[in-house]
Amino acid sequence: MTKEVLVLGGGLSGLASALLAASRGRKVTLFEAETCGGKSARIHLQGQRIDTGPAVWSFPGVWDRLFQTAGLPEWAALPFVQLDSLGVHHGKEPLSLPPVEPREDWDHYEKRASRLTSTIEALLYTPPDLQSAKFRQLGAHLFSELRGQLTARAYLRALQLESDLEEALAVYALNTGASPEEASALHALVPHAMLQDLRVPVGGIHELVLRLKAACVHLGVQILEHTPVTKVKPDRIDTTAGFFSGTVISTLDFERLRVLMGEQVQKPARLSCSGVVLYAVLQEELELPFHSVILPESTRALARDLQNLRQTASPMVFVNHYRPHHIYPENRLPVLSIGLTAAPDGQRFDAGHPWLQEQLHRVESVLQVSIQDKMQDVALLDPFQLSRWGAWGGAIYGRLNSAWRAGPFHVPGHRYRGVWLAGTSVHPGGGIPATLGGALILHQRMK
C-alpha cells in the first residue's frame, strides 16, 4: 500500500475506512460528492431536526472497537438513549419484541439465539479467512446452531414458533434488502442480538457521522465534500477538483464503481429493495410508541413485487415517533418518520403520489391514529434520490446475493481490479455495525 490513501465516499464506511488508514500514519484524502453521511444524513423542517437512515444503533461494541483500533478509545463515548424494545409489530395481532407477556416460544427463540450473540458481533469485524483459526472457530459455532438451515425463514420455521412471533422476527431479514426466504439464516438471530444493547445517540444517528468526521480531521484526513469522482484506476482517480494518485478504497455502490472504472455495466438480475421515507413535523404528539412496525401480508409476495419493480400493496412499514426533546433535545415539536419498502425502480415520489397516499391510509388504519391532518411540513426520500448515491434504481444494498453469499462469503469481495472495497455493497445487511465492521475487516486485510 502506498503512503497516500484515497477514500471514495463519505458515508459511515468511508469515514471509518479513512480514520483507520490515518491511524497508521497514512496521508488520507476522502472524496464525497455531496456532504458526509451518505444515507445517514440530517434534514431540518420548520426548525426541527430529523436524521435519515437507520433509526437505532445496535452492536455498539463494534463502534468501540473501531475507535480502539484507531488509537482513539476516548472518542467512542457518546451520550445515548437506551431502548429496551424493538417496538410493536402489527401483523394479525400487535406483538411487542420482546413480548410483554411471558411466552414459551419467545423463551425458546431467546435461548437458541443467545448462544450466538457474541459470535455474530465477532463475525462483523473478523476477516473471512479459512486459514484463520479464529474465523474457523466462529464459523463452526455459527453453523452448529443453524443446523443446515440456510435462510432466515427456514431457521425460524424449524423453531416451531407461533406464527405471529415468526413473522415479527422474519421481517428483520428485510433490513438486508432481501426477504426472509432469501436472506441468510444469520439475520433471524439479529433481533435478539440487537436487544442486548440497543441505543439511539442523543441528537440522532447523524451524531455518529459527526463524531467520525471530527476524529478523521483530528488525525489529519483531508475531507473534500462536493467533489464527485469521475474516473477510477487502481492507483489514481479523477475528480471535479483534479486527479489524485494513491491507494484507492471505494465505499461506493459496486456497480457505480465499475462504471467509474470504464466498464459496461448492465442492471443486475436481482436487486435489493429500495425505500420511500416520509419525514414530517407534527402539530401535536400521537398516541404511539417510539417505534412501530407494520408487517407485510406476505413476505414472498412482497419479494416478487420488488423483483418485478411493482409497488406492492403491502410493504413493510417502519414508523418512528419522536416526542419533543426526547431523542432530539432541541426539537420543540414532535417529528415522525414513516419508511416503506419499495421497488428499486428509481421512481420519484411526492406526498400526493397515489401509492404513498394508499399506504398512509393503511398506516393510520392499522395504528388507529390520525396522522395526515397533523402534518405541518414534510420531506421525502425516494428511490430516485437513493439512486443518486449510485445504487441501481435506488437499491439500498445494490445487487441481491444468494443466501449463502449474504454472510462472510459475500460478493464482491474486499478487492476488485486493484481497488480495495468496503461499504454496504460489500458487507450487505446489518446497518451501522456491518458497515463499520466491514471497514475493520478491510483495515486488517490491507496490512
C-alpha positions in Angstrom: 0.0 0.0 0.0 1.3 3.4 -1.0 1.8 6.2 1.6 -1.2 8.1 0.3 -4.8 6.7 0.6 -7.8 7.9 -1.4 -11.2 7.0 0.1 -14.2 7.3 -2.2 -17.5 8.0 -0.4 -18.2 9.9 2.9 -20.8 7.7 4.5 -20.1 5.8 7.7 -18.0 3.2 5.9 -15.9 5.8 4.1 -15.3 7.8 7.2 -14.4 4.7 9.2 -12.0 3.5 6.5 -10.4 6.9 6.3 -10.0 7.0 10.1 -8.4 3.6 10.3 -6.0 4.4 7.4 -5.0 7.7 9.0 -4.3 5.9 12.3 -1.5 4.1 10.5 0.2 7.4 9.7 -1.0 7.4 6.1 -1.9 10.6 4.3 -5.6 10.2 3.6 -8.0 12.2 1.4 -11.7 11.4 1.4 -13.9 12.4 -1.6 -17.7 12.9 -1.2 -19.9 14.0 -4.0 -22.3 15.8 -1.6 -21.9 16.1 2.2 -20.6 13.4 4.5 -23.2 11.0 5.9 -24.5 9.1 2.9 -27.8 7.5 3.8 -27.4 8.8 7.4 -28.0 12.5 6.6 -29.7 15.3 8.6 -32.6 17.4 7.5 -34.4 20.3 9.1 -38.2 21.1 8.8 -39.6 24.1 10.5 -36.6 24.3 12.7 -36.9 20.7 13.8 -34.2 18.2 13.3 -34.7 14.7 11.8 -32.0 12.3 10.8 -32.3 9.9 7.8 -31.1 6.4 7.5 -31.2 3.9 10.4 -33.3 4.9 13.4 -31.4 2.8 16.0 -27.8 1.9 16.9 -27.1 -1.7 17.7 -23.9 -3.6 18.4 -22.1 -0.6 19.9 -19.2 -2.8 20.7 -18.2 -2.6 17.0 -18.2 1.2 17.3 -15.9 0.9 20.4 -13.6 -1.5 18.6 -13.3 0.9 15.7 -12.0 3.7 17.9 -9.8 1.4 19.9 -8.2 0.2 16.7 -7.7 3.8 15.6 -5.9 4.6 18.9 -8.7 6.9 20.0 -10.8 4.9 22.5 -12.0 8.0 24.4 -13.6 9.3 21.2 -16.1 6.4 21.2 -18.1 7.8 24.1 -21.4 9.4 23.1 -24.5 10.2 25.2 -27.3 7.9 24.2 -30.9 6.8 25.0 -31.1 3.1 25.9 -34.0 1.2 24.3 -35.4 -2.0 25.7 -37.8 -2.9 22.9 -37.8 -3.2 19.1 -41.3 -1.8 19.2 -44.8 -3.0 18.5 -45.1 -5.3 15.4 -48.5 -5.2 13.8 -49.4 -8.4 11.9 -52.7 -10.2 12.5 -52.3 -9.1 16.2 -50.0 -6.5 17.7 -46.8 -8.0 19.3 -44.0 -6.2 21.1 -40.5 -7.5 20.9 -39.7 -8.7 23.4 -43.2 -9.8 24.2 -44.8 -8.0 27.2 -46.4 -11.3 28.5 -44.3 -14.5 29.1 -44.3 -16.8 26.0 -42.7 -20.2 25.7 -41.9 -19.7 22.0 -40.1 -16.5 22.7 -38.1 -18.2 25.6 -37.2 -21.0 23.2 -36.1 -18.5 20.5 -34.1 -16.4 23.0 -32.4 -19.5 24.4 -31.3 -20.6 21.0 -30.3 -17.1 19.7 -28.4 -16.2 22.9 -25.8 -18.9 22.0 -24.6 -16.8 19.1 -24.8 -13.1 20.2 -21.1 -12.8 20.8 -20.3 -14.8 17.7 -22.4 -12.6 15.5 -20.6 -9.4 16.8 -17.2 -11.0 16.3 -18.1 -12.0 12.7 -18.9 -8.4 11.9 -15.2 -7.5 12.2 -13.3 -10.8 11.7 -11.9 -11.3 8.2 -13.4 -14.4 6.5 -10.3 -16.4 6.1 -10.5 -20.2 6.2 -6.8 -20.2 7.1 -7.6 -18.3 10.3 -8.3 -20.4 13.4 -10.4 -17.7 14.9 -12.7 -17.5 11.8 -13.0 -21.2 11.6 -14.0 -21.3 15.3 -16.6 -18.6 14.8 -17.9 -20.3 11.7 -18.2 -23.7 13.3 -20.1 -22.2 16.2 -22.5 -20.4 13.8 -23.2 -23.5 11.6 -23.6 -25.8 14.6 -26.5 -23.6 15.7 -28.0 -23.0 12.3 -28.0 -26.8 11.7 -28.1 -26.6 7.9 -30.9 -24.0 7.8 -29.6 -21.6 5.1 -32.3 -18.9 5.2 -33.9 -16.8 7.9 -37.3 -18.3 7.1 -36.0 -21.9 7.3 -34.3 -21.3 10.7 -37.4 -19.7 12.2 -39.7 -22.4 10.8 -37.5 -25.1 12.4 -38.0 -23.5 15.8 -41.8 -24.1 15.5 -42.7 -20.7 16.8 -46.2 -19.3 16.8 -47.0 -17.6 13.5 -47.2 -14.0 15.0 -43.7 -14.3 16.5 -42.2 -16.0 13.5 -43.4 -13.2 11.2 -42.3 -10.4 13.6 -38.8 -11.9 13.7 -38.7 -12.8 10.0 -39.3 -9.3 8.8 -35.9 -8.2 10.1 -34.3 -10.0 7.2 -35.7 -7.2 5.0 -33.0 -5.0 6.7 -30.6 -6.8 4.3 -32.8 -5.8 1.3 -34.0 -9.4 0.9 -37.0 -11.3 2.0 -36.6 -13.9 4.8 -37.0 -16.6 2.2 -33.8 -15.2 0.5 -31.8 -13.8 3.4 -29.2 -15.7 5.4 -30.3 -17.5 8.5 -27.9 -15.4 10.4 -30.4 -12.5 10.2 -33.0 -14.4 12.0 -30.8 -14.2 15.1 -30.2 -10.4 14.8 -33.4 -9.2 16.7 -32.2 -10.9 19.9 -28.7 -9.7 19.4 -29.9 -6.1 18.9 -31.9 -6.2 22.1 -28.8 -6.8 24.2 -27.7 -3.2 23.8 -30.0 -1.1 21.6 -29.4 2.7 21.6 -30.1 6.0 19.9 -27.5 8.7 20.2 -28.8 11.9 21.9 -29.3 14.2 19.0 -29.9 11.4 16.5 -28.0 8.9 14.4 -26.2 11.6 12.5 -24.2 12.3 15.6 -22.2 9.1 14.7 -21.3 10.7 11.4 -20.2 13.9 13.1 -18.1 12.1 15.6 -16.4 10.0 12.9 -15.8 13.1 10.8 -14.3 15.0 13.7 -12.0 12.1 14.5 -10.8 11.9 10.9 -10.0 15.6 10.9 -8.2 15.1 14.3 -5.9 12.5 12.6 -5.3 14.8 9.6 -7.7 13.3 7.0 -8.4 15.8 4.2 -12.2 15.7 3.5 -13.3 17.0 0.1 -17.0 17.4 0.1 -19.0 18.3 -3.1 -16.2 16.6 -5.1 -17.6 13.9 -7.3 -15.2 11.2 -8.6 -15.4 10.9 -12.4 -12.9 8.1 -13.1 -11.2 5.4 -11.1 -8.0 3.4 -11.7 -6.2 1.2 -9.2 -3.7 3.9 -8.2 -5.4 7.1 -9.5 -8.7 8.9 -9.5 -10.1 11.8 -11.5 -12.4 14.2 -9.7 -14.0 17.6 -10.4 -11.1 19.0 -8.4 -8.4 17.3 -10.4 -6.6 14.0 -10.3 -5.1 12.3 -7.3 -2.7 9.3 -7.0 -2.6 6.7 -4.3 -4.1 3.5 -2.9 -7.8 3.6 -3.6 -10.5 2.5 -1.2 -14.0 2.6 -2.6 -17.1 2.6 -0.4 -19.3 3.4 -3.4 -22.0 1.1 -4.7 -20.2 -1.6 -6.5 -22.0 -1.2 -9.8 -21.3 2.6 -9.7 -17.6 1.9 -9.1 -17.5 -0.4 -12.2 -18.9 2.4 -14.3 -16.2 4.8 -13.0 -13.6 2.1 -13.9 -14.8 2.3 -17.5 -16.8 -1.0 -17.6 -20.0 -1.6 -19.5 -22.5 -2.4 -16.7 -26.0 -3.8 -17.1 -28.7 -3.9 -14.4 -28.1 -6.9 -12.1 -30.6 -9.7 -12.4 -31.7 -9.3 -8.9 -31.7 -6.2 -6.7 -32.2 -5.5 -3.0 -35.2 -3.4 -2.1 -35.4 0.4 -2.2 -37.5 2.6 0.1 -39.7 5.6 0.4 -39.5 7.5 3.6 -41.7 10.4 4.6 -40.4 12.8 7.3 -42.9 15.1 9.0 -43.2 17.7 11.6 -46.4 17.3 13.6 -48.7 19.8 15.3 -49.1 17.5 18.3 -47.9 14.2 19.7 -49.5 10.9 18.6 -50.6 8.0 20.9 -47.7 5.9 19.5 -44.6 4.3 21.0 -41.2 5.3 19.7 -41.1 2.5 17.1 -43.8 0.6 15.4 -43.6 -2.0 12.6 -46.4 -2.9 10.2 -45.7 -6.4 8.7 -46.4 -7.2 5.0 -49.2 -9.7 4.5 -46.8 -12.0 2.7 -43.0 -11.7 2.5 -43.0 -13.9 -0.6 -45.5 -11.7 -2.4 -43.5 -8.6 -1.3 -40.3 -10.1 -2.7 -42.0 -10.9 -6.0 -43.3 -7.4 -6.4 -40.0 -5.8 -5.6 -38.1 -8.0 -8.1 -40.7 -7.2 -10.8 -40.4 -3.5 -10.0 -44.0 -3.2 -8.8 -45.1 -1.1 -5.9 -46.6 -3.6 -3.6 -49.9 -3.2 -1.9 -48.5 -4.5 1.4 -44.9 -3.3 2.1 -43.1 -3.5 5.4 -43.5 -0.1 7.2 -41.4 1.4 10.0 -42.9 4.2 12.0 -40.7 6.3 14.3 -42.4 8.8 16.6 -40.1 11.3 18.2 -41.6 13.3 21.1 -40.3 16.9 21.7 -36.9 16.9 23.4 -36.7 13.1 23.5 -34.1 12.0 21.0 -33.6 15.5 19.6 -33.2 17.7 22.7 -33.7 21.0 20.7 -36.9 19.9 19.0 -39.9 21.8 20.3 -42.4 19.8 18.1 -42.9 16.1 17.6 -41.5 14.6 14.4 -42.3 11.4 12.6 -40.7 9.2 10.0 -42.6 6.6 8.0 -40.4 4.2 6.0 -41.8 1.8 3.4 -40.1 -1.0 1.4 -40.3 0.0 -2.3 -39.3 -1.4 -5.6 -35.8 -0.4 -6.9 -37.2 1.4 -9.9 -35.6 4.9 -9.5 -39.1 6.4 -9.3 -39.8 9.9 -7.9 -42.5 10.4 -5.3 -44.3 13.3 -3.8 -46.7 13.5 -0.8 -49.7 13.2 -3.2 -48.5 10.1 -5.0 -51.4 7.6 -5.1 -49.4 4.6 -3.8 -48.0 6.7 -0.9 -51.4 8.1 -0.1 -52.8 4.5 0.0 -50.0 3.4 2.4 -50.5 6.4 4.7 -54.2 5.5 5.0 -53.1 1.9 5.7 -50.7 3.2 8.5 -53.5 5.3 10.0 -55.9 2.3 9.9 -53.5 -0.2 11.4 -52.1 2.1 14.1 -55.5 3.7 14.8 -54.2 7.2 14.7 -54.8 10.3 12.6 -51.5 11.5 11.0 -52.0 13.4 7.8 -54.2 16.1 9.3 -51.5 16.8 11.9 -48.5 17.1 9.5 -47.2 20.7 9.3 -44.3 20.1 6.9 -42.9 17.0 5.1 -39.9 15.8 3.2 -39.4 12.7 1.2 -36.6 10.2 0.4 -37.4 8.0 -2.6 -35.8 5.5 -5.0 -34.8 8.4 -7.3 -32.8 10.1 -4.6 -31.3 6.9 -3.4 -30.2 6.1 -6.9 -28.3 9.4 -7.0 -25.9 7.9 -4.5 -25.0 5.2 -7.0 -27.2 2.2 -6.3 -29.1 1.0 -9.3 -32.7 2.1 -9.2 -32.2 3.1 -5.5 -31.5 -0.5 -4.3 -30.2 0.1 -0.8 -27.7 -2.7 -0.9 -27.2 -3.0 -4.7 -27.3 -6.4 -6.2 -29.0 -9.2 -4.2 -26.8 -12.2 -3.4 -28.0 -15.7 -2.8 -28.5 -16.6 0.9 -25.1 -18.4 1.3 -23.3 -15.4 0.0 -25.1 -13.0 2.3 -22.7 -13.5 5.2 -18.9 -13.7 5.4 -18.6 -15.1 1.8 -20.2 -12.1 0.1 -19.7 -10.9 -3.4 -18.0 -8.7 -4.3 -15.0 -9.4 -2.0 -12.7 -6.8 -0.5 -10.7 -6.1 -3.6 -11.6 -5.6 -7.3 -9.0 -4.9 -10.0 -6.6 -3.3 -7.6 -9.2 -1.2 -5.8 -10.0 -2.0 -2.1 -13.7 -2.3 -1.3 -15.9 -1.6 1.7 -19.4 -0.3 2.3 -22.9 -1.6 2.0 -22.4 -3.3 -1.4 -19.6 -5.3 0.1 -20.9 -6.1 3.6 -24.7 -6.0 3.0 -27.2 -6.1 5.8 -26.7 -5.3 9.4 -26.9 -1.5 9.0 -24.4 0.6 11.0 -22.4 -2.3 12.7 -21.9 -4.1 9.4 -20.6 -1.1 7.6 -18.2 -0.3 10.5 -17.2 -3.9 10.8 -16.5 -4.0 7.1 -14.1 -1.1 7.5 -12.4 -3.0 10.3 -12.1 -6.1 8.1 -10.6 -4.1 5.3 -8.2 -2.5 7.7 -6.9 -5.9 8.7 -6.7 -7.1 5.1 -4.6 -4.0 4.0 -1.8 -4.6 6.4 
